[in-house]
């Protein structure tokens, strides 16, 4: 039987209480072959750990470095201008006290250094998401006609803002050959496939603008198949994550408790989404060949990002890794099953 084109991997942001070494030890024992640490796991007291130290940490555990999860600093960078207090938890305390312009500048400098480190590590794909570049009015998605008036156009202004604020980062990523894989997600600069394609058009087709596929954020009308077929040529990374929708409850409600929400992330095997069909779509989109060519790898990672409102986090992730390993890392068909019929 042919070998699988995938290997089980895990995202590190949810496991930020662990050091890089402890995270990799946990991932390896749980059955992962690779990992996608968060930017925070790569930090040191004086900035970032050296590329040499990070490589050795992975090598000692025989683990593949599958990418760097940089969602938080990218989101803060493109959201700081709104003066929202929600950016503060992701910043050093001294930086969080500064004004919006200073926070944005700090994030830009931080991300440029992170891109340099990524290039040193040979990591050419960075999963992330852009912040609320169009403002919180549009981030609500509320369907009424007040996004444009006689003296303002929030969509046009948002496009211009996104292009200008991200220009330096995109240019540096392009110089280093790195793809920035936006996770299409509520409350970001692109909440659906059409939003993402609008960003690409605004940036004149900039090739560094990629997609990190995650089906668990398709819970408000746009199916994951519709979403990812629309952006298929730009899928460079992926997460494997599931959810359940509790019927009869509003999807948009001011309820901070996950156990009370209508949409809840859950363990991968029991959720509403069919993960096998999702992985098949990733193959169909060309993700596997794209990732392996850019990263110089033999297999592409299926990166587990399992979360649960009820099950312990480590247990949820370990269960997700096992599910991916046993059910989703299958060998890809070399041709049609019809070809052998009648032979």
One Martini backbone bead per residue (centre of mass of N, CA, C, O) as a GRO file, in nm:
protein
  343
    1UNK     BB    1   0.099   0.035   0.019
    2UNK     BB    2   0.074   0.350   0.015
    3UNK     BB    3   0.171   0.632   0.133
    4UNK     BB    4   0.113   0.902   0.294
    5UNK     BB    5   0.065   1.265   0.243
    6UNK     BB    6   0.042   1.268   0.555
    7UNK     BB    7   0.069   1.428   0.886
    8UNK     BB    8   0.056   1.459   1.218
    9UNK     BB    9  -0.041   1.761   1.385
   10UNK     BB   10   0.014   2.073   1.588
   11UNK     BB   11  -0.111   2.342   1.757
   12UNK     BB   12   0.024   2.588   2.004
   13UNK     BB   13  -0.156   2.820   2.123
   14UNK     BB   14  -0.327   2.649   2.340
   15UNK     BB   15  -0.017   2.561   2.466
   16UNK     BB   16   0.132   2.821   2.604
   17UNK     BB   17   0.217   2.704   2.894
   18UNK     BB   18   0.426   2.575   2.728
   19UNK     BB   19   0.706   2.492   2.627
   20UNK     BB   20   0.856   2.390   2.355
   21UNK     BB   21   0.959   2.121   2.469
   22UNK     BB   22   0.694   2.033   2.611
   23UNK     BB   23   0.516   2.041   2.360
   24UNK     BB   24   0.675   1.828   2.194
   25UNK     BB   25   0.650   1.600   2.395
   26UNK     BB   26   0.344   1.587   2.390
   27UNK     BB   27   0.306   1.547   2.084
   28UNK     BB   28   0.469   1.284   2.054
   29UNK     BB   29   0.314   1.108   2.262
   30UNK     BB   30   0.034   1.161   2.094
   31UNK     BB   31   0.147   1.113   1.766
   32UNK     BB   32   0.306   1.328   1.648
   33UNK     BB   33   0.528   1.449   1.371
   34UNK     BB   34   0.439   1.748   1.419
   35UNK     BB   35   0.463   2.122   1.442
   36UNK     BB   36   0.292   2.449   1.539
   37UNK     BB   37   0.416   2.691   1.677
   38UNK     BB   38   0.410   2.961   1.849
   39UNK     BB   39   0.554   3.264   1.883
   40UNK     BB   40   0.583   3.243   2.197
   41UNK     BB   41   0.765   2.976   2.196
   42UNK     BB   42   1.012   3.155   2.049
   43UNK     BB   43   1.073   3.312   2.290
   44UNK     BB   44   1.271   3.538   2.475
   45UNK     BB   45   1.403   3.773   2.681
   46UNK     BB   46   1.551   3.912   2.396
   47UNK     BB   47   1.317   3.775   2.206
   48UNK     BB   48   1.443   3.530   2.018
   49UNK     BB   49   1.525   3.249   1.944
   50UNK     BB   50   1.732   3.064   1.788
   51UNK     BB   51   1.742   2.871   1.516
   52UNK     BB   52   1.926   2.657   1.637
   53UNK     BB   53   1.760   2.593   1.892
   54UNK     BB   54   1.497   2.514   1.749
   55UNK     BB   55   1.607   2.287   1.573
   56UNK     BB   56   1.716   2.113   1.808
   57UNK     BB   57   1.445   2.069   1.952
   58UNK     BB   58   1.324   1.910   1.715
   59UNK     BB   59   1.548   1.699   1.657
   60UNK     BB   60   1.552   1.556   1.941
   61UNK     BB   61   1.230   1.464   1.865
   62UNK     BB   62   1.166   1.404   1.569
   63UNK     BB   63   1.041   1.680   1.451
   64UNK     BB   64   0.833   1.872   1.258
   65UNK     BB   65   0.844   2.192   1.114
   66UNK     BB   66   0.524   2.327   0.996
   67UNK     BB   67   0.522   2.611   1.144
   68UNK     BB   68   0.390   2.943   1.240
   69UNK     BB   69   0.187   3.070   1.480
   70UNK     BB   70   0.064   3.428   1.409
   71UNK     BB   71  -0.219   3.545   1.485
   72UNK     BB   72  -0.200   3.759   1.714
   73UNK     BB   73  -0.001   3.983   1.599
   74UNK     BB   74  -0.160   4.031   1.338
   75UNK     BB   75  -0.429   4.115   1.464
   76UNK     BB   76  -0.321   4.354   1.623
   77UNK     BB   77  -0.198   4.521   1.392
   78UNK     BB   78  -0.503   4.546   1.237
   79UNK     BB   79  -0.657   4.665   1.523
   80UNK     BB   80  -0.532   4.903   1.691
   81UNK     BB   81  -0.676   5.156   1.550
   82UNK     BB   82  -0.956   5.103   1.723
   83UNK     BB   83  -0.891   5.088   2.042
   84UNK     BB   84  -0.908   4.805   2.142
   85UNK     BB   85  -0.876   4.608   2.434
   86UNK     BB   86  -0.840   4.314   2.290
   87UNK     BB   87  -0.517   4.340   2.240
   88UNK     BB   88  -0.371   4.320   2.525
   89UNK     BB   89  -0.333   4.004   2.586
   90UNK     BB   90  -0.096   3.997   2.334
   91UNK     BB   91   0.084   4.185   2.517
   92UNK     BB   92   0.301   4.349   2.664
   93UNK     BB   93   0.240   4.549   2.927
   94UNK     BB   94   0.400   4.803   2.820
   95UNK     BB   95   0.261   4.805   2.537
   96UNK     BB   96  -0.048   4.807   2.618
   97UNK     BB   97  -0.024   5.122   2.727
   98UNK     BB   98  -0.019   5.224   2.457
   99UNK     BB   99  -0.086   5.353   2.174
  100UNK     BB  100  -0.191   5.262   1.867
  101UNK     BB  101   0.061   5.341   1.704
  102UNK     BB  102   0.270   5.198   1.887
  103UNK     BB  103   0.152   4.915   1.863
  104UNK     BB  104   0.170   4.886   1.559
  105UNK     BB  105   0.478   4.927   1.541
  106UNK     BB  106   0.558   4.694   1.723
  107UNK     BB  107   0.426   4.472   1.551
  108UNK     BB  108   0.580   4.518   1.293
  109UNK     BB  109   0.862   4.462   1.408
  110UNK     BB  110   0.800   4.181   1.515
  111UNK     BB  111   0.716   4.053   1.238
  112UNK     BB  112   0.980   4.100   1.087
  113UNK     BB  113   1.146   3.921   1.280
  114UNK     BB  114   0.977   3.663   1.244
  115UNK     BB  115   1.035   3.635   0.942
  116UNK     BB  116   1.338   3.600   0.970
  117UNK     BB  117   1.325   3.344   1.140
  118UNK     BB  118   1.163   3.175   0.942
  119UNK     BB  119   1.378   3.178   0.721
  120UNK     BB  120   1.603   3.041   0.890
  121UNK     BB  121   1.407   2.777   0.929
  122UNK     BB  122   1.248   2.724   0.646
  123UNK     BB  123   0.974   2.885   0.680
  124UNK     BB  124   0.722   2.958   0.415
  125UNK     BB  125   0.469   2.925   0.620
  126UNK     BB  126   0.216   3.152   0.777
  127UNK     BB  127  -0.007   3.127   1.005
  128UNK     BB  128  -0.297   3.355   1.016
  129UNK     BB  129  -0.454   3.686   1.094
  130UNK     BB  130  -0.621   3.953   1.011
  131UNK     BB  131  -0.755   4.226   1.116
  132UNK     BB  132  -0.979   4.508   1.167
  133UNK     BB  133  -0.956   4.694   0.888
  134UNK     BB  134  -1.284   4.780   0.859
  135UNK     BB  135  -1.403   4.751   1.127
  136UNK     BB  136  -1.661   4.680   1.352
  137UNK     BB  137  -1.904   4.717   1.171
  138UNK     BB  138  -1.822   4.495   0.960
  139UNK     BB  139  -1.757   4.262   1.167
  140UNK     BB  140  -2.062   4.207   1.229
  141UNK     BB  141  -2.237   4.180   0.950
  142UNK     BB  142  -2.461   4.377   0.943
  143UNK     BB  143  -2.760   4.402   0.728
  144UNK     BB  144  -2.705   4.724   0.662
  145UNK     BB  145  -2.700   5.063   0.494
  146UNK     BB  146  -2.427   5.203   0.681
  147UNK     BB  147  -2.137   5.181   0.503
  148UNK     BB  148  -2.260   5.429   0.333
  149UNK     BB  149  -2.214   5.776   0.258
  150UNK     BB  150  -2.166   6.100   0.171
  151UNK     BB  151  -1.868   6.093   0.363
  152UNK     BB  152  -1.855   5.765   0.334
  153UNK     BB  153  -1.654   5.438   0.295
  154UNK     BB  154  -1.577   5.160   0.459
  155UNK     BB  155  -1.469   4.975   0.235
  156UNK     BB  156  -1.274   5.163   0.090
  157UNK     BB  157  -1.114   5.236   0.346
  158UNK     BB  158  -1.030   4.945   0.418
  159UNK     BB  159  -0.862   4.882   0.174
  160UNK     BB  160  -0.657   5.109   0.208
  161UNK     BB  161  -0.569   5.031   0.491
  162UNK     BB  162  -0.465   4.749   0.431
  163UNK     BB  163  -0.252   4.816   0.222
  164UNK     BB  164  -0.082   5.010   0.402
  165UNK     BB  165  -0.040   4.840   0.671
  166UNK     BB  166   0.081   4.572   0.500
  167UNK     BB  167   0.314   4.644   0.303
  168UNK     BB  168   0.579   4.583   0.461
  169UNK     BB  169   0.517   4.288   0.529
  170UNK     BB  170   0.467   4.182   0.244
  171UNK     BB  171   0.741   4.262   0.126
  172UNK     BB  172   0.913   4.089   0.320
  173UNK     BB  173   0.786   3.818   0.256
  174UNK     BB  174   0.857   3.822  -0.044
  175UNK     BB  175   1.166   3.839  -0.011
  176UNK     BB  176   1.158   3.551   0.164
  177UNK     BB  177   0.927   3.350   0.053
  178UNK     BB  178   0.655   3.413   0.216
  179UNK     BB  179   0.346   3.287   0.329
  180UNK     BB  180   0.032   3.437   0.420
  181UNK     BB  181  -0.209   3.249   0.613
  182UNK     BB  182  -0.527   3.316   0.618
  183UNK     BB  183  -0.787   3.284   0.854
  184UNK     BB  184  -1.095   3.248   0.790
  185UNK     BB  185  -1.274   3.479   1.012
  186UNK     BB  186  -1.431   3.601   1.251
  187UNK     BB  187  -1.310   3.922   1.314
  188UNK     BB  188  -1.172   3.992   1.040
  189UNK     BB  189  -1.067   4.095   0.723
  190UNK     BB  190  -1.176   3.787   0.651
  191UNK     BB  191  -1.496   3.604   0.670
  192UNK     BB  192  -1.475   3.519   0.366
  193UNK     BB  193  -1.400   3.449   0.049
  194UNK     BB  194  -1.475   3.726  -0.072
  195UNK     BB  195  -1.308   3.892   0.120
  196UNK     BB  196  -1.034   3.777   0.042
  197UNK     BB  197  -1.049   3.848  -0.262
  198UNK     BB  198  -1.061   4.151  -0.205
  199UNK     BB  199  -0.776   4.176  -0.088
  200UNK     BB  200  -0.626   4.079  -0.336
  201UNK     BB  201  -0.728   4.300  -0.525
  202UNK     BB  202  -0.625   4.544  -0.355
  203UNK     BB  203  -0.318   4.399  -0.390
  204UNK     BB  204  -0.276   4.306  -0.688
  205UNK     BB  205  -0.234   3.984  -0.632
  206UNK     BB  206  -0.071   3.911  -0.400
  207UNK     BB  207   0.113   3.614  -0.339
  208UNK     BB  208   0.133   3.616  -0.013
  209UNK     BB  209  -0.174   3.571  -0.015
  210UNK     BB  210  -0.314   3.338   0.190
  211UNK     BB  211  -0.447   3.019   0.321
  212UNK     BB  212  -0.602   2.890   0.619
  213UNK     BB  213  -0.760   2.609   0.660
  214UNK     BB  214  -1.092   2.611   0.841
  215UNK     BB  215  -1.403   2.461   0.904
  216UNK     BB  216  -1.488   2.585   1.201
  217UNK     BB  217  -1.570   2.887   1.054
  218UNK     BB  218  -1.836   2.752   0.906
  219UNK     BB  219  -2.139   2.892   1.070
  220UNK     BB  220  -2.291   3.127   0.850
  221UNK     BB  221  -2.369   2.963   0.548
  222UNK     BB  222  -2.078   2.899   0.467
  223UNK     BB  223  -1.936   2.650   0.342
  224UNK     BB  224  -1.638   2.488   0.325
  225UNK     BB  225  -1.658   2.424   0.025
  226UNK     BB  226  -1.721   2.702  -0.086
  227UNK     BB  227  -1.485   2.854   0.036
  228UNK     BB  228  -1.230   2.669  -0.068
  229UNK     BB  229  -1.292   2.680  -0.373
  230UNK     BB  230  -1.257   2.997  -0.405
  231UNK     BB  231  -0.934   2.962  -0.270
  232UNK     BB  232  -0.761   2.713  -0.356
  233UNK     BB  233  -0.480   2.837  -0.481
  234UNK     BB  234  -0.426   2.971  -0.162
  235UNK     BB  235  -0.370   2.702  -0.014
  236UNK     BB  236  -0.100   2.649   0.245
  237UNK     BB  237  -0.287   2.570   0.493
  238UNK     BB  238  -0.398   2.382   0.798
  239UNK     BB  239  -0.684   2.286   0.990
  240UNK     BB  240  -0.816   2.061   1.244
  241UNK     BB  241  -1.166   2.117   1.308
  242UNK     BB  242  -1.454   2.125   1.529
  243UNK     BB  243  -1.824   2.134   1.558
  244UNK     BB  244  -2.124   2.254   1.723
  245UNK     BB  245  -2.480   2.305   1.680
  246UNK     BB  246  -2.719   2.455   1.871
  247UNK     BB  247  -3.038   2.446   1.860
  248UNK     BB  248  -3.220   2.760   1.900
  249UNK     BB  249  -2.965   2.938   1.901
  250UNK     BB  250  -2.783   3.213   1.885
  251UNK     BB  251  -2.490   3.284   1.722
  252UNK     BB  252  -2.535   3.587   1.824
  253UNK     BB  253  -2.397   3.642   2.146
  254UNK     BB  254  -2.342   3.781   2.482
  255UNK     BB  255  -2.148   3.500   2.550
  256UNK     BB  256  -1.857   3.386   2.716
  257UNK     BB  257  -1.962   3.096   2.755
  258UNK     BB  258  -1.911   2.809   2.589
  259UNK     BB  259  -2.147   2.625   2.711
  260UNK     BB  260  -2.372   2.859   2.603
  261UNK     BB  261  -2.323   2.833   2.315
  262UNK     BB  262  -2.415   2.755   1.996
  263UNK     BB  263  -2.115   2.751   1.922
  264UNK     BB  264  -1.895   2.460   1.952
  265UNK     BB  265  -1.614   2.341   2.019
  266UNK     BB  266  -1.469   2.009   1.951
  267UNK     BB  267  -1.418   1.711   1.912
  268UNK     BB  268  -1.349   1.565   1.615
  269UNK     BB  269  -1.533   1.297   1.598
  270UNK     BB  270  -1.830   1.450   1.712
  271UNK     BB  271  -1.888   1.647   1.505
  272UNK     BB  272  -2.057   1.796   1.228
  273UNK     BB  273  -1.807   1.742   1.066
  274UNK     BB  274  -1.649   1.601   0.777
  275UNK     BB  275  -1.316   1.530   0.767
  276UNK     BB  276  -1.276   1.361   0.513
  277UNK     BB  277  -1.398   1.561   0.312
  278UNK     BB  278  -1.202   1.788   0.380
  279UNK     BB  279  -0.939   1.642   0.293
  280UNK     BB  280  -1.027   1.598   0.004
  281UNK     BB  281  -1.036   1.901  -0.064
  282UNK     BB  282  -0.740   1.957  -0.015
  283UNK     BB  283  -0.647   1.783  -0.245
  284UNK     BB  284  -0.815   1.923  -0.470
  285UNK     BB  285  -0.669   2.213  -0.423
  286UNK     BB  286  -0.339   2.144  -0.393
  287UNK     BB  287  -0.204   2.154  -0.110
  288UNK     BB  288   0.006   1.931  -0.099
  289UNK     BB  289   0.193   2.020  -0.332
  290UNK     BB  290   0.235   2.308  -0.234
  291UNK     BB  291   0.362   2.254   0.039
  292UNK     BB  292   0.595   2.058  -0.041
  293UNK     BB  293   0.739   2.251  -0.235
  294UNK     BB  294   0.789   2.496  -0.042
  295UNK     BB  295   0.903   2.310   0.217
  296UNK     BB  296   1.047   2.036   0.136
  297UNK     BB  297   0.836   1.797   0.161
  298UNK     BB  298   0.677   1.477   0.167
  299UNK     BB  299   0.462   1.589   0.372
  300UNK     BB  300   0.156   1.697   0.497
  301UNK     BB  301  -0.007   1.875   0.738
  302UNK     BB  302  -0.239   1.788   0.999
  303UNK     BB  303  -0.359   2.042   1.203
  304UNK     BB  304  -0.435   2.032   1.523
  305UNK     BB  305  -0.732   2.228   1.682
  306UNK     BB  306  -0.851   2.118   1.950
  307UNK     BB  307  -1.162   2.200   2.117
  308UNK     BB  308  -1.329   2.235   2.447
  309UNK     BB  309  -1.591   2.292   2.688
  310UNK     BB  310  -1.522   2.000   2.855
  311UNK     BB  311  -1.254   1.896   2.767
  312UNK     BB  312  -0.950   1.856   2.810
  313UNK     BB  313  -0.709   1.988   2.624
  314UNK     BB  314  -0.497   1.762   2.602
  315UNK     BB  315  -0.707   1.541   2.546
  316UNK     BB  316  -0.825   1.664   2.290
  317UNK     BB  317  -0.564   1.671   2.121
  318UNK     BB  318  -0.487   1.371   2.143
  319UNK     BB  319  -0.747   1.271   2.010
  320UNK     BB  320  -0.700   1.425   1.743
  321UNK     BB  321  -0.435   1.296   1.658
  322UNK     BB  322  -0.540   1.004   1.649
  323UNK     BB  323  -0.757   1.055   1.436
  324UNK     BB  324  -0.574   1.154   1.212
  325UNK     BB  325  -0.384   0.910   1.199
  326UNK     BB  326  -0.626   0.681   1.162
  327UNK     BB  327  -0.823   0.855   0.930
  328UNK     BB  328  -0.650   1.095   0.747
  329UNK     BB  329  -0.371   0.932   0.677
  330UNK     BB  330  -0.406   0.871   0.366
  331UNK     BB  331  -0.367   0.748   0.065
  332UNK     BB  332  -0.340   0.863  -0.247
  333UNK     BB  333  -0.476   0.850  -0.537
  334UNK     BB  334  -0.347   0.759  -0.865
  335UNK     BB  335  -0.648   0.698  -0.962
  336UNK     BB  336  -0.908   0.554  -1.092
  337UNK     BB  337  -1.119   0.293  -1.002
  338UNK     BB  338  -1.196   0.222  -1.310
  339UNK     BB  339  -0.919   0.121  -1.437
  340UNK     BB  340  -0.946  -0.192  -1.309
  341UNK     BB  341  -1.190  -0.258  -1.465
  342UNK     BB  342  -1.178  -0.560  -1.648
  343UNK     BB  343  -0.871  -0.676  -1.614
   0.00000   0.00000   0.00000
